[in-house]
Amino acid sequence: MKLVILEPLGVEKEKLLAMAEKAAAGRIEIVSYDTRAEDVPTLIERSRDADAVVLSNLPYPREVIERCPALKLILVAFTGVDHVAMDACRERGVTVCNCAGYSTVAVADLVFGLLIALCRSILPCDRAVREGGTKAGLIGTELEGKKFGIVGAGAIGLRVARIAEAFGCEVVAYSRTQKPETGLRYVGLDELLSSCDVVSLHVPLNDGTRGLIGARELGLMKKTAFLINTARGPVVDSAALAKALSDGVIAGAGIDVFETEPPIPRDHPLFSAPNLVATPHVAFATKEALEKRAVIVFENLAAWLDGAPENVVS
């Protein structure tokens, strides 16, 4: 059998291969690529003879899966799997395992990095002090006493909730699955949007969440509210958000994810909107998180080779 690691995973190659070889224990040949290729012909060529492949957020379409007759396992070094043709995997009996949980701490950290940047006008403050300015027009706002809305109360949403509580916020949540044992107070989405000072998104991308936050939903929010999206780009209608920011419908937004992976086109509508703090899909990307996910990837491999796959999403 053959395992192909299709792209670098942010861990030193020698260390990554050592982890892979330990998990494989001689049961599977390992091939690793040092470059990321997104074009279908290259992906087919790299994957053609593989029984198992490893990828992170690399798009893996139906055309590739259908041209890889030996493929039995896709190890996704990521939490979401919307970039993999899951319908093709189900049709062909390909097992897909993810790395849920590896980035919980990292993503929650960035939520508050983006939020505090907005609350305290960090980027305008930086420009002002470099240009000989003062605090004029840069008086910020505190988190204590604010109402903080969590949309999607999974592992990341729950950690964000606990941090928000530590800041002195009142936390409410909207989630498809409600867990009373967490102690969160659950409300409807419209109530959350209309009553909260901060709305932080933590839902997966699927048919039910695509375009979840559009012009209507933004219109429900307070003019003083901030929107944070570290989930998936298409959960938010970017054009509607850009207009809402330009029209003063909401006070600001912190955005780590877009409709496509970076580099994002310079003419993206959000880049001309005021009070936006943007990052290039880095919420998951810390040294610690990347090592955690590599560990989980190869634990998933070992479990599959042992006949008892873990973290299976399909």
MOVENGI-V293772 format. One record per residue. RES is the residue in one letter. OMEGA is omega as a letter, one per 30 degrees, with the letter a starting at -180 (none if undefined). Layout:
res->RES omega->OMEGA
res->RES omega->OMEGA
This chain:
res->M omega->a
res->K omega->l
res->L omega->l
res->V omega->l
res->I omega->a
res->L omega->a
res->E omega->l
res->P omega->a
res->L omega->l
res->G omega->l
res->V omega->l
res->E omega->a
res->K omega->a
res->E omega->l
res->K omega->a
res->L omega->a
res->L omega->l
res->A omega->l
res->M omega->a
res->A omega->a
res->E omega->l
res->K omega->l
res->A omega->a
res->A omega->l
res->A omega->l
res->G omega->a
res->R omega->a
res->I omega->l
res->E omega->a
res->I omega->l
res->V omega->a
res->S omega->l
res->Y omega->a
res->D omega->a
res->T omega->l
res->R omega->l
res->A omega->a
res->E omega->a
res->D omega->a
res->V omega->a
res->P omega->l
res->T omega->l
res->L omega->l
res->I omega->a
res->E omega->a
res->R omega->a
res->S omega->a
res->R omega->a
res->D omega->a
res->A omega->l
res->D omega->a
res->A omega->l
res->V omega->l
res->V omega->l
res->L omega->l
res->S omega->l
res->N omega->l
res->L omega->l
res->P omega->a
res->Y omega->a
res->P omega->l
res->R omega->a
res->E omega->l
res->V omega->a
res->I omega->a
res->E omega->a
res->R omega->a
res->C omega->a
res->P omega->a
res->A omega->a
res->L omega->a
res->K omega->a
res->L omega->l
res->I omega->l
res->L omega->a
res->V omega->l
res->A omega->a
res->F omega->l
res->T omega->l
res->G omega->l
res->V omega->a
res->D omega->l
res->H omega->l
res->V omega->l
res->A omega->a
res->M omega->l
res->D omega->l
res->A omega->l
res->C omega->l
res->R omega->a
res->E omega->a
res->R omega->l
res->G omega->l
res->V omega->l
res->T omega->l
res->V omega->l
res->C omega->l
res->N omega->a
res->C omega->a
res->A omega->l
res->G omega->a
res->Y omega->a
res->S omega->a
res->T omega->a
res->V omega->a
res->A omega->a
res->V omega->l
res->A omega->l
res->D omega->a
res->L omega->l
res->V omega->a
res->F omega->l
res->G omega->l
res->L omega->a
res->L omega->a
res->I omega->l
res->A omega->l
res->L omega->a
res->C omega->a
res->R omega->l
res->S omega->a
res->I omega->a
res->L omega->l
res->P omega->l
res->C omega->l
res->D omega->l
res->R omega->a
res->A omega->a
res->V omega->l
res->R omega->a
res->E omega->l
res->G omega->a
res->G omega->a
res->T omega->l
res->K omega->a
res->A omega->a
res->G omega->a
res->L omega->l
res->I omega->a
res->G omega->l
res->T omega->a
res->E omega->l
res->L omega->a
res->E omega->l
res->G omega->l
res->K omega->l
res->K omega->a
res->F omega->a
res->G omega->l
res->I omega->l
res->V omega->a
res->G omega->a
res->A omega->l
res->G omega->a
res->A omega->a
res->I omega->l
res->G omega->l
res->L omega->l
res->R omega->l
res->V omega->l
res->A omega->a
res->R omega->l
res->I omega->l
res->A omega->l
res->E omega->l
res->A omega->l
res->F omega->a
res->G omega->l
res->C omega->l
res->E omega->a
res->V omega->l
res->V omega->a
res->A omega->l
res->Y omega->a
res->S omega->l
res->R omega->l
res->T omega->a
res->Q omega->a
res->K omega->a
res->P omega->a
res->E omega->l
res->T omega->a
res->G omega->l
res->L omega->l
res->R omega->a
res->Y omega->l
res->V omega->l
res->G omega->a
res->L omega->a
res->D omega->l
res->E omega->l
res->L omega->a
res->L omega->a
res->S omega->a
res->S omega->a
res->C omega->l
res->D omega->l
res->V omega->l
res->V omega->a
res->S omega->a
res->L omega->a
res->H omega->a
res->V omega->l
res->P omega->l
res->L omega->l
res->N omega->a
res->D omega->a
res->G omega->a
res->T omega->l
res->R omega->a
res->G omega->a
res->L omega->l
res->I omega->l
res->G omega->a
res->A omega->a
res->R omega->a
res->E omega->l
res->L omega->l
res->G omega->l
res->L omega->a
res->M omega->l
res->K omega->l
res->K omega->a
res->T omega->a
res->A omega->l
res->F omega->l
res->L omega->l
res->I omega->l
res->N omega->l
res->T omega->a
res->A omega->l
res->R omega->a
res->G omega->a
res->P omega->l
res->V omega->a
res->V omega->l
res->D omega->a
res->S omega->a
res->A omega->l
res->A omega->l
res->L omega->l
res->A omega->l
res->K omega->l
res->A omega->l
res->L omega->a
res->S omega->a
res->D omega->a
res->G omega->l
res->V omega->l
res->I omega->a
res->A omega->a
res->G omega->a
res->A omega->l
res->G omega->a
res->I omega->l
res->D omega->a
res->V omega->a
res->F omega->a
res->E omega->l
res->T omega->l
res->E omega->l
res->P omega->g
res->P omega->l
res->I omega->l
res->P omega->a
res->R omega->a
res->D omega->l
res->H omega->a
res->P omega->a
res->L omega->a
res->F omega->l
res->S omega->a
res->A omega->l
res->P omega->l
res->N omega->l
res->L omega->l
res->V omega->a
res->A omega->l
res->T omega->a
res->P omega->a
res->H omega->a
res->V omega->a
res->A omega->a
res->F omega->a
res->A omega->l
res->T omega->l
res->K omega->a
res->E omega->a
res->A omega->a
res->L omega->l
res->E omega->l
res->K omega->a
res->R omega->l
res->A omega->l
res->V omega->a
res->I omega->l
res->V omega->a
res->F omega->l
res->E omega->l
res->N omega->l
res->L omega->a
res->A omega->a
res->A omega->l
res->W omega->l
res->L omega->l
res->D omega->l
res->G omega->a
res->A omega->a
res->P omega->l
res->E omega->l
res->N omega->a
res->V omega->l
res->V omega->l
res->S omega->none
